[in-house]
Amino acid sequence: MALLTSFLVALAACLPVDQDDVYVYAGVEYGDTCFCGNGIDNQGVPADSSNCDIACTGDSSETCGGDYYLDIYWSGDPPPPPPVTVYQVGHWVLLGCYSDADGARTLTTTSDLAPSSVTVESCTSYCYDGGFNYAGVEYDQQCYCGLAIENGGQPINLGNCDMVCAGNTSEYCGGSYTLDGKGAMRRPATDAEQGDPMT
């Protein structure tokens, strides 16, 4: 029970009250710094507990990590599955991850979707309703549409589109100046007369 209580205290200290995300790990470092996540990342490995020797600023009778060492607590719940690349939405298919540039967009029409609502599905639906053949998501919360891939946009390594969607953290939505949650989505021309491509 003490471990769960410590986890809840660490988690409460790490997260704002209105936090929607659910994390299964909470960590404290350097006496007053909190981190939360659903995995042990960046090649983190167990270390000797003597490295976590800094007193917590909120309760000096407890330790809260060390200098670049975390006391990590686990809720006991399994972590959620990692985000996925959306390869198809109805008749829209993934073309890949594309380069983009501020001032010379690969897809030239910016949507007016609320940033917090952007998903691959909301972006392709928005672009379809606007009569566009291409849709792309970028930087986790931006949606662009176009009739063609323009301004020298080129396919790049899929790994560059690694930001999760603001509207759905279970899928990827592009990256920094890399277009689409793993690429530009396009409705194939041969499907244009086969009904609503969003179904």
Secondary structure by P-SEA (a helix, b strand, c coil): caaaaaaaaaaaacccccccccccbbbbcccccccccccccccccccccccccccccccccccccccccccccccccccccccccccccccbbbccbbbbbccccccccccccccccccaaaaaaaaaaacccbbbbccccbbbbccccccccccccccccccccccccccccccccccccccbbbccccccccccccc
